[in-house]
Amino acid sequence: MIEPMQTDNLERLQREFTETEKVIFSRRSVRLYRKEQVPEFMIRRILEAGRFAPSAGNAQPWKFIVLRDPEIIGGITDTVVGTCRMFSNMLDYRREGFSWLRPLAKLMIRLRHNELHPMPFTAVSLMAEGKLTLWHGAPTVIVILKDVRGVSSPDLDCGIAGQNMVIAAHSMGLGTCWVGFAKLALDLNPTWKKKLGISFPYKFANSLAIGWPQGNPDGMVARQTHAVEWFEDGGSKTIY
């Protein structure tokens, strides 16, 4: 039997979203930040939200690095831009007179289909041309490292920890953006790996740009709906 209090709660849930749902549904990736630095206590709280994320066997296969030094952020950005220029010169067959690169580019796309998907492939060119920045001017960056010895799937666990941090940051009024392009410096460049102390068993997983957003980018936006197969009471149906 459902208690009266539980019934009231269910009716309220049918009418409106919870505060947690509102944070999740209204969060958007922010690519334009104010220059003011985020108070340290807020970043510490965000890190705690990441630390409290579930992980296989509670192994917590992650390590977080906080970057708030403009010279370091700028130096890593310069390295990534330089690497993008190199890759663009090697693979961008769309440039006039470079169609002969197409077979090599197609081969590399087949071999590295995640990194060279059309979206990141286009972003490489934009960064090489200076039309796209790495962390979009965010004053704070959290680098997420994975412990490659982690139980089951350390990449997934790091993703869950990162999502906890993103949601916590958004609930505080901050903007965030996942930035995987930092891999070009923090996974491939030995100088930056040494400077930031990235060594076995840790490896770059992803990074988060964090700061005060310019304007008010929050709001629910239409997203593609994927079919879900639902099995219940001996039958099945497809829901959208």
LINQUIGI-V329156 format. One record per helix or strand of 2 or more residues. SS is the DSSP state (@ for helix, = for strand). FROM is the first residue (numbers start at 1). LEN is the number of residues. If there is no record, write none. Layout:
ss	from	len
SS	FROM	LEN
SS	FROM	LEN
This chain:
ss	from	len
@	4	12
@	19	8
@	40	12
@	56	3
=	62	6
@	70	22
@	99	13
@	118	11
=	140	8
@	154	18
=	175	4
@	180	7
@	190	6
=	202	10
=	228	5
=	235	5
